[in-house]
């Protein structure tokens, strides 16, 4: 009787907090974005030289380490909750259920500690970067989607001990809410078409949780009872390949949302890490096929294969934690050059000045008596690879931010988007202006990316 009352109270608390979490998510999506941008601008900030640079490196390493620990516990805890239905009912599955109840408690403890550390350290970093006090703390958690997502994660993890005593359906709902909260506040929430990106991020997280949780449970069963490991492996093998397929497919779609060109996979640290992760996933697929074949033959999985699968899982989660902590955008410096002259002043800006799509802004100042130019062209040619095809910049008149004014000169501004540089190297921007009377002015502007 007492246990029933406790379960009912826990269920009521769970439902209340679940509804609160949904309202938090709805409120977060309705934000104007100004506060989010103010805090996000400092989330990955790193400035200074010498001792300040060392401090920034240590601080960033700590942020990444805490995020990795958080991801490990989030995926393992949610995955274990989602996989409760694989355990057989009746007396035959009682051994597995007893072990899972014991492990679920440890998972929830680890999740609570990881969430608290993750939220405190990251929120403290964001507020300290803004040099704020109590007011900034309040604004962070009351007015930004990141802060509201963190509150939801704290609330959901706090009721974990009550949830793991409920039935499998409630555990599944709890795990889904945990992963949904992370999706709303994840690294894809700020990209273009964020709603679709969040959906695929959620699919990615659910797939990762099922796979990681399954591998961990299988390893724990292997250490505790080999027969139970064999029974669980037989059932888990049937869904493992589907989760890996969903993991890979959703990961590819998310990558398309995050980066505008495949060149980022080659020329950025983020892209190289992602390729390394993809290679490890291919190893997991091969290893999973072998484990599935043994499970179909009702053979116990080999300990070495299970340990290798667990190691690959750990490395992939570590890489995932790093990928969500760094920007996929190249870290090159924008190119900006201003040149003065008797017959022409100009400013050329190329951003981010990296392989892939770039934005070009061009400002010209011509003598008042020369009139409006007939034509302005800009062509980028490779200085270190003559065989490289020239890149014609599709300039169009635009209204740029108010800049310098020069007496006796009139300003003309142009811009272009999606100007793709195929690789890093040495380049020359060839600017040609045809004035109203047909006079041609030419300038060569050297730059590197």
Secondary structure by P-SEA (a helix, b strand, c coil): caaaaaaaaaaaaaaaaaaaaaaaaaaaaaccaaaaaaaaaacccccccaaaaaaaaaaaaaaaaaaaaaaaaaaaaaaaaaacccccccccaaaaaaaaaaaaaaaaaaaaaaaaaaaaaaaaaaaaaacccaaaaaaaacccaaaaaaaaaaaaaaaaaaaaaccaaaaaaaaaaaaaaaaaacccccccaaaaaaaaaaaaaaaaaaaaaaaaaaaaaaaccaaaaaaaaaaaaacaaaaaaaaaaaaaaaaaacccccccccccaaaaaaaaaaaaaaaaaaaaaaaaaaaaacccccaaaaaaaaaaaaaaaaaaaaaaaccccccbbbbbbbbbcccccbbbbbccccccbbbbbbbbbcccccccccbbbbbbbbcccccccbbbbbccccccccccccccbbbbbbbccccccccbbbbbbbbbbbccccbbbbbbbbbcc
